[in-house]
């Protein structure tokens, strides 16, 4: 796999943003889009351990 795609949504009720990976059980949230990008990268790092190759491209 060379890329992973996240669906990003604005949380209208509570504020902030959420991101969910398409086809993977990876979810995260943050107050700003800049924070969300960092949280997405961290979530991908945590999900793909040493036995699994992480994707090189992360789209959100």
Buried (B, 14 or more C-beta within 10 A) or exposed (E): EEEBBBEBEEEEEEEBBBBBBEEBEBBBBBEEEEBBBEBBBEBBEEBBEEEEEBBEEBEB
